[in-house]
Amino acid sequence: MVQAVENLTALTLRLLARAAHPRLDQWDLVTCQVLAALPVPGRADLVSPHITDARLSLGIRRELLVDVVLGATLHLRARLGSSGDILAEPYPAAGDFRVERP
């Protein structure tokens, strides 16, 4: 059995598109413009290599996106999961998930 690498990346994103996640119930799959990607101290940054043309698709728990509109800026932390999906923290600590309206 391969052990997963503890990884986490702090991201600042502009929300471009949003749809129900095809495999995860209660999650949305979003496409974003990446404004910043920074390593989290003490964790590997496995997300940055998946940024293509300053864009990234990732899963975010739907409850976190209530009333969030396209064009909003998201500040969150995400990890590369064992399935290859990039996922935002499902239950972020206070201050680790913020939304700025456009």
C-alpha positions as CSV (number, residue, x, y, z in Angstrom):
1,M,0.0,0.0,0.0
2,V,1.3,3.4,-1.0
3,Q,1.1,6.1,1.7
4,A,-0.3,9.5,0.7
5,V,2.0,12.4,0.9
6,E,0.7,15.1,3.3
7,N,0.3,18.1,1.0
8,L,-1.4,21.4,1.1
9,T,-1.2,24.6,-1.0
10,A,-2.6,28.0,-0.3
11,L,-4.5,29.4,-3.3
12,T,-6.0,32.6,-4.4
13,L,-8.4,32.0,-7.3
14,R,-10.9,33.8,-9.5
15,L,-14.0,31.6,-10.0
16,L,-14.7,31.1,-13.7
17,A,-17.1,28.2,-13.9
18,R,-18.9,25.8,-11.6
19,A,-20.8,22.5,-11.9
20,A,-21.7,19.5,-9.8
21,H,-18.7,17.3,-9.2
22,P,-19.1,14.1,-11.4
23,R,-17.9,11.7,-8.6
24,L,-18.3,13.5,-5.2
25,D,-21.8,14.1,-3.8
26,Q,-22.2,17.5,-2.1
27,W,-19.2,18.9,-4.0
28,D,-18.8,21.2,-7.0
29,L,-16.1,21.0,-9.6
30,V,-14.9,24.6,-10.3
31,T,-12.6,26.1,-12.9
32,C,-10.6,29.0,-11.7
33,Q,-8.0,31.5,-12.8
34,V,-5.0,31.1,-10.4
35,L,-3.9,34.4,-9.0
36,A,-1.5,33.0,-6.4
37,A,-0.3,29.5,-5.3
38,L,1.9,29.3,-2.2
39,P,3.2,26.3,-0.3
40,V,1.9,25.8,3.2
41,P,4.8,25.5,5.7
42,G,5.6,21.9,6.6
43,R,3.5,20.4,3.8
44,A,4.5,19.4,0.2
45,D,3.0,21.5,-2.6
46,L,1.6,19.0,-5.0
47,V,-1.0,21.3,-6.5
48,S,1.1,23.8,-8.3
49,P,2.3,21.4,-10.9
50,H,-1.3,20.9,-12.0
51,I,-1.8,24.6,-12.8
52,T,-2.1,24.9,-16.6
53,D,-2.1,28.3,-18.3
54,A,-2.9,29.9,-14.9
55,R,-6.0,27.7,-14.6
56,L,-7.0,25.0,-12.3
57,S,-10.0,22.7,-11.8
58,L,-10.7,21.6,-8.2
59,G,-13.5,20.2,-6.0
60,I,-15.0,22.4,-3.3
61,R,-17.7,21.3,-0.9
62,R,-20.9,22.9,-2.2
63,E,-21.9,24.3,1.2
64,L,-18.8,26.6,1.1
65,L,-20.0,28.1,-2.2
66,V,-23.5,29.1,-1.1
67,D,-24.2,32.6,-2.6
68,V,-20.7,32.7,-4.3
69,V,-21.0,34.2,-7.8
70,L,-18.8,33.8,-10.9
71,G,-15.9,36.3,-10.8
72,A,-15.5,36.1,-7.0
73,T,-12.0,35.7,-5.6
74,L,-11.5,32.7,-3.4
75,H,-8.8,32.3,-0.8
76,L,-8.5,28.6,0.3
77,R,-6.2,25.7,0.9
78,A,-6.2,22.6,-1.3
79,R,-4.5,19.2,-1.6
80,L,-3.9,16.6,-4.3
81,G,-5.9,13.6,-3.2
82,S,-4.9,9.9,-3.7
83,S,-7.5,9.7,-6.6
84,G,-5.7,12.5,-8.5
85,D,-8.4,15.0,-7.7
86,I,-7.5,18.4,-6.3
87,L,-9.8,19.2,-3.4
88,A,-10.2,22.2,-1.2
89,E,-10.2,21.6,2.5
90,P,-13.7,20.3,3.3
91,Y,-13.9,21.9,6.7
92,P,-11.4,24.8,6.8
93,A,-10.4,26.6,9.9
94,A,-11.6,30.1,10.4
95,G,-9.8,32.4,8.0
96,D,-8.6,29.5,5.7
97,F,-11.5,30.0,3.4
98,R,-12.6,33.5,2.3
99,V,-14.6,34.9,-0.5
100,E,-14.3,38.4,-2.0
101,R,-17.2,39.4,-4.1
102,P,-16.4,40.8,-7.6
